[in-house]
Amino acid sequence: MAATDSTPPPGAAPDWTIPQDWASYTATEHATWDTLFARQSAMLPGRAADEFLAGIEMLHLSRPGIPDFDELSDKLYKATGWQVVAVPGLVPDDVFFEHLANRRFVAGQFIRKPDQLDYLEEPDVFHDVFGHVPMLAHPVFADYIQAYGQGGLRAMRHGAIEKLARLYWYTVEFGLIRSGAGLKIYGAGIVSSRGESLFALDDPSPNRIGFDLERVMRTLYRIDDYQQTYFVIDSFDQLLRATLDTDFAPLYARLKDLPDLAITDILPDDTVITRGTQAYALERAEG
């Protein structure tokens, strides 16, 4: 979700970046990060993709306290050429895509309050850094995110941001991947959420469907609760190749003439890994 105002807020540069001001974090804020990190890192082995766990290790995210973006960027740049830059919150689409296209990942520099551990409307430093940055240490995924940013700039010219946003949502934020040990999570919205880390793999409610680029870009999503459908990739190379090998201009033209798909739709040619009961969503709707 992008910022609605295209003017940078006071104190932000024209590209919306701001100093992280790491020294200003309080002991309580560092403790909140430590609580979130300990809770998530304890439950992710065996659930999260090996590439995500390797990124945490390589970037030394287990050190106490909120990471310093300068130190983090130094390690990340040596691995894949990426940097982490602080922003005051959500940024406009063109700013977001421009940063990604130039291997700069925008991260909120604020952290949630201690009473908001389980839910926060706007992404904070824990979601952005713990959830997203470890995967940027993986060369193929790092290339995918840059290609996505470049594609976003092109999508703006085609009026297709909404379609492309679905690709980000169902991969970068809420993606699953097959492994020899079964399904694993890699999407930042899942790995940074205790509840969804359990729900995405264990609950019988959601559909789990094999990834297909056009299918994903036609599918609506929800932002207010756990996902009712997850898309499963076979490899990160599959994501990169789908982005680099596709001519998006005719794809966008074709999508304009096709109806959007409901969140829970299952199509005859879908690769259905799990046909969900949707019990969780139905119960929430009735309540």
PEMORA-V231063 format. One record per pair of residues at least 6 apart in sequence whose C-alpha atoms are under 6 Angstrom apart, sorted by the first residue. I is the first residue (numbers start at 1). J is the second residue. If there is no record, write none. Layout:
I_J + I_J
This chain:
2_90 + 2_91 + 2_92 + 2_93 + 3_90 + 3_91 + 3_92 + 6_92 + 8_16 + 12_18 + 16_87 + 17_86 + 17_87 + 18_86 + 18_87 + 20_86 + 20_109 + 30_65 + 30_66 + 32_114 + 33_66 + 34_65 + 47_184 + 48_184 + 48_185 + 48_186 + 49_184 + 49_185 + 49_186 + 52_134 + 52_135 + 55_134 + 55_137 + 56_134 + 73_83 + 73_84 + 76_82 + 77_83 + 80_139 + 82_103 + 82_104 + 83_104 + 84_104 + 84_105 + 85_106 + 86_106 + 86_107 + 86_108 + 86_109 + 87_107 + 87_108 + 88_108 + 89_108 + 97_149 + 97_152 + 97_153 + 100_146 + 100_149 + 101_146 + 101_149 + 101_150 + 103_146 + 107_128 + 108_124 + 108_125 + 109_125 + 110_124 + 110_125 + 111_124 + 111_125 + 127_192 + 131_188 + 131_191 + 131_192 + 132_188 + 136_142 + 144_240 + 155_161 + 163_217 + 166_217 + 167_217 + 172_187 + 173_187 + 173_188 + 173_189 + 174_187 + 174_189 + 174_190 + 175_186 + 175_187 + 176_184 + 176_185 + 176_186 + 176_232 + 177_183 + 177_184 + 177_232 + 177_233 + 177_234 + 178_234 + 190_196 + 190_197 + 191_197 + 204_276 + 205_276 + 205_277 + 205_278 + 205_279 + 205_280 + 206_228 + 206_229 + 206_276 + 206_278 + 207_229 + 207_274 + 207_275 + 207_276 + 208_229 + 208_230 + 208_231 + 208_273 + 208_274 + 209_231 + 209_232 + 209_271 + 209_272 + 209_273 + 210_231 + 210_232 + 210_271 + 211_231 + 211_232 + 211_233 + 218_260 + 218_261 + 219_260 + 219_261 + 220_262 + 220_263 + 221_263
